[in-house]
Amino acid sequence: MDQRTRLRKACDACSIRKVKCDTSGPPCRSCASLDIPCTYERPSRRRGPPNRHAEALKRQKLTASPVGSPTPSDHASPESTGLLNSQPFPPPAVFSLEMICPLSTIRLLIDDYFTYIHPLIPIPHEPTFRAALDRREDVTNRTFLALAAP
């Protein structure tokens, strides 16, 4: 058997077109048949998954302030920064299914879910879910609201 050496890197045109680049010579067969220049100028990319830990360390180094330099919060007074306690938080907004569409439409969609989807994936428990909807738990329980939202 003859030994073939694997081309380490495809030419730019074959790489862009994602086709196999052969070693027939400088121009490869694909470039020769298309009558285009056969170049190897594209930078090679690192293979494998990104090193997220190293990227996080680089970002942390770039955003860190030099050691010993004071930050604005070191010398800020309570009057200049404003206290969180000085202004009351706004009351939480009330969300309900009717903010999405009319309750009659919601009920039709829920009927369709229990008719077509629930037999395949039997969650949630239908009588419990419908009882919670009748009690309008979508107003008081955000988890139920998220589950019931179309």
N, C-alpha and C positions, 0 to 999 in steps of 0.2 A: 504494500500500500504506500502511496506517496503521502508525504507529510505536508500538510498545508499550514502555513502560519496564519494565524488569525490577525486580521487588520485591527489594530488597537482602536482606531477611531474612524468612523465613517466620514466621508467628505461632507462639506457643508450642504450641498444640494441633496444628497441622499439622506442626511440627517434631518433636514427640514421636511422632505417628502416621506420620511420613515420607511425607506426601502433598503434592502441589503446592498451594501457597497462592496464590490469585489476588488481583488488585488491585481487586476490586469495591467496596471501601470498608471502613470499620471495622466491622462484622464481615465477614470474608471469607466466601465462599459455604459453605465447609466448616463453619465455626463457626455460621453462620446456620442451616444445615440441621440441625445437631445441637443447636441452641439452647444453645450454651455461650459463655462470655465469650471474646472475641478479644483476647488480650493479647500484648505484645511485651516481656516482662520477662526472658526468658532471656538470659544473657550470651553474646555471640558468642565462638566459639572460634577460635584461630589455625589457619589452614589450612596443610596441608603436613606434611612429616615433622617430628618433634621435633628440636630443635637439641641433640643430645647433648653437643657440645663445650661449649656454654654452660652446660648443666646440670652437667657435671662440674666446671667452674670454680666455679660457685656452691657446690657441695658442698665443694670443696676450701677455699674461703674460709671457710665456716661451721665446718669442722672444724679449721682451722689455729689454732694457739695464737698469742696476741699476741707480736710481736717483742720479744725481750729477757726474756721471762718464762721462768724455768727450768722444764724439764720434770722429772718425777720421775726419769727415767733419767739426768739430768745428774749427780745427786748420789748415786745408788744404789751401794752397795758390792757386790762380787761375792758376799758372804755373804747379803745380803738378796735379791738377784735369783735366786740359785741358778745354778750353772754347768751347762750342758748336758752337759759331760763327766763330771760327778760321778755321774750315774745312767746306767747302760747302757740303751740302747734295747731294747725288747722284741723278740724275734725275729719276723720277718715271719710272718704267719699263712699256713698252707698251705690253699690253695683247690683244689677239684677239682669235676668234674662231678657226682660222687656227693653233693655237698652240696645239689644242686638236686633231683635225683631219681635213682632207681636206674639203674645203667649199662645194664641191659637196656632200660629205657624210652628212655634217650638213644639207644641204637643203633637202636631202632624209629623214633624221630623223625628221625634222620639218614638212615635208609633212605627215609622219606617225602620228606625234602628232596631227596635225589638222584633220586627217582622223579618228583616233580611240579614242583619249583622249578628244579632244576639245568638241565633242558633249556631253560628260558626265560632263565636267567641263569647261564651256565656257569662260575661261580666258587664255590668253590675247585676245584682239580684233585682229582678224586675219589680216585684211587689214593693220592696223597700225603696227602690228608686222612685217609683210613681208616688208612693206615700210622701216621700220627702219633697217631691215637686208640688204635691197638693198642699203641703204645709208651707210652701214658698221658702224653702231653705236656701234658695239661690240668693236671697237678700241678706241672710245672716251668716252663711257658710261659704267662704270663697272657694274651698275645695270642691264643694258640690256645684258651685257656679261653673268652675272650670270643666268639670266632668259633663255637665249638662249643656254647655255652650256648643252650638253647632259649628 
